[in-house]
Amino acid sequence: MWLPTNLYERLPIGWVVVGLVFIICATYLGLSDPAAYGYFGVGVGCSIFGFFIGFLRAQYRAGKSSSEARVSSDDSPADNQ
């Protein structure tokens, strides 16, 4: 199943937002509630996952654009002379 590009590009931001909501809920509950620790853990996990996916995508795009530039410069007729 393929996701629309609009949605696919925004998923890391969604993970971070969900993580922040869980962290806010944990702080709202306070340390007296045992569920707050679970909320906080899920929130930190979601936020880290969102940042990690965003970082991997940025690295992939940077590597892809530099490799495309190398291929186009290797095929130029000026280099073959």
matplotlib code that plots the C-alpha trace (Angstrom):
import matplotlib.pyplot as plt

x = [0.0, 1.4, 0.8, 0.2, 3.3, 1.7, 1.0, 4.3, 6.4, 4.6, 4.7, 7.9, 6.3, 3.2, 5.3, 7.0, 3.6, 2.2, 5.2, 4.9, 1.2, 2.1, 4.8, 2.4, -0.2, 2.5, 3.3, -0.4, -0.9, 2.1, 4.6, 2.0, 0.3, 2.1, 0.7, 2.6, 5.9, 4.4, 3.0, 6.4, 8.2, 5.9, 6.2, 10.0, 10.0, 7.6, 9.6, 12.9, 11.4, 10.1, 13.4, 15.3, 13.1, 13.4, 17.2, 17.4, 15.3, 17.4, 20.6, 19.1, 18.1, 21.5, 23.3, 20.9, 21.4, 25.2, 25.3, 23.0, 25.4, 28.4, 26.6, 25.7, 29.2, 30.7, 28.5, 29.4, 31.1, 33.8, 35.3, 35.7, 38.1]
y = [0.0, 3.3, 6.5, 9.8, 12.0, 14.7, 12.3, 10.5, 13.7, 14.8, 11.5, 12.3, 15.5, 13.6, 11.2, 14.1, 15.7, 12.5, 12.1, 15.7, 15.1, 12.0, 13.9, 16.7, 14.2, 12.6, 16.0, 16.7, 13.4, 14.0, 11.7, 10.3, 8.4, 5.2, 5.6, 8.9, 6.9, 4.9, 8.0, 9.7, 6.6, 6.3, 10.1, 10.0, 6.9, 8.5, 11.7, 10.0, 7.8, 10.9, 12.7, 9.5, 9.0, 12.7, 12.5, 9.3, 10.9, 14.1, 11.9, 9.9, 13.1, 14.6, 11.5, 11.1, 14.7, 14.5, 11.1, 12.6, 15.5, 13.1, 11.0, 14.1, 15.5, 12.1, 12.1, 15.6, 15.9, 18.3, 15.6, 13.2, 15.3]
z = [0.0, -1.0, 0.8, -0.9, -1.0, 1.0, 3.9, 3.5, 3.8, 7.0, 8.9, 10.9, 12.1, 13.1, 15.2, 17.0, 17.6, 19.0, 21.2, 22.5, 23.3, 25.3, 27.2, 28.0, 29.2, 31.4, 33.0, 33.5, 35.3, 37.6, 39.1, 41.6, 38.8, 37.7, 34.1, 33.7, 33.4, 30.6, 28.9, 29.2, 27.8, 24.8, 24.2, 24.2, 22.0, 19.4, 19.4, 18.9, 16.1, 14.3, 14.5, 13.4, 10.4, 9.4, 9.8, 7.6, 4.9, 4.9, 4.6, 1.8, -0.1, 0.4, -0.9, -3.8, -5.0, -4.7, -6.6, -9.3, -9.7, -10.0, -12.7, -14.7, -14.5, -15.6, -18.7, -19.8, -23.2, -21.9, -19.7, -22.6, -24.6]

ax = plt.figure().add_subplot(projection="3d")
ax.plot(x, y, z, "-o")
ax.set_aspect("equal")
plt.show()
